[in-house]
Amino acid sequence: MVNSQLKALALSLAVISSSGVIYANAGESQSQPMTEKDERNGPVYRVDPKVGISSDLIIHNALKTALVLEMGGAEQVYDSASVVMKGAISRSKFSGEVAAANSGFGRSVSRVWTRIEQVKVGAGAQGGVPPGGYVTVFLISHNSSGEGRVEQLSFRLDEDDRWRLAGVKTHSLRS
């Protein structure tokens, strides 16, 4: 049961384009009206281009990604990640680090977003961060013991004008 749920969640991760188009796989629930069909990428959902990046869509993608990671889907998440993340960490190392972070925490019983940050990184940035547009969503999750943690999921606007996961960081809320 868990494997089929994981597969469905991993398949439904959306890739967000800079023009506000959401490319979703066939597993995606159609909570927004479909305006057209793209045969290569599945259903296409449009967001008003005047608004820019939809915070609702970024939050939705971050929450789904965190859930897939929690359910053991790090490899599936890695496969659809930004080239920046793939250049910074191997698939096996990413999967191992996610598993280690989740093993001490257990399953989340609640997860909410707390803030979103959007930055434009220029060439030659400190720390070797590749240039481009980034959005980070900060989530707080709690397990059944009441323990809490912050989950940071960063997305990058890749060269093909699609937003993809660029990094994940978690830390405990304990003092």
HELIX and SHEET records of a PDB file:
HELIX    1   1 VAL A    2  LEU A   11  1                                  10    
HELIX    2   2 SER A   55  GLU A   70  1                                  16    
HELIX    3   3 ALA A   74  ASP A   79  1                                   6    
HELIX    4   4 VAL A   83  ALA A   88  1                                   6    
HELIX    5   5 ARG A   91  SER A  103  1                                  13    
HELIX    6   6 GLN A  126  GLY A  128  5                                   3    
SHEET    1   A 8 GLU A  36  ASP A  38  0                                        
SHEET    2   A 8 GLY A  42  ARG A  46 -1                                        
SHEET    3   A 8 VAL A  21  TYR A  23 -1                                        
SHEET    4   A 8 VAL A  15  SER A  17 -1                                        
SHEET    5   A 8 ARG A 162  SER A 172 -1                                        
SHEET    6   A 8 GLY A 148  LEU A 157 -1                                        
SHEET    7   A 8 GLY A 132  ASN A 143 -1                                        
SHEET    8   A 8 SER A 108  VAL A 121 -1                                        
END                                                                             
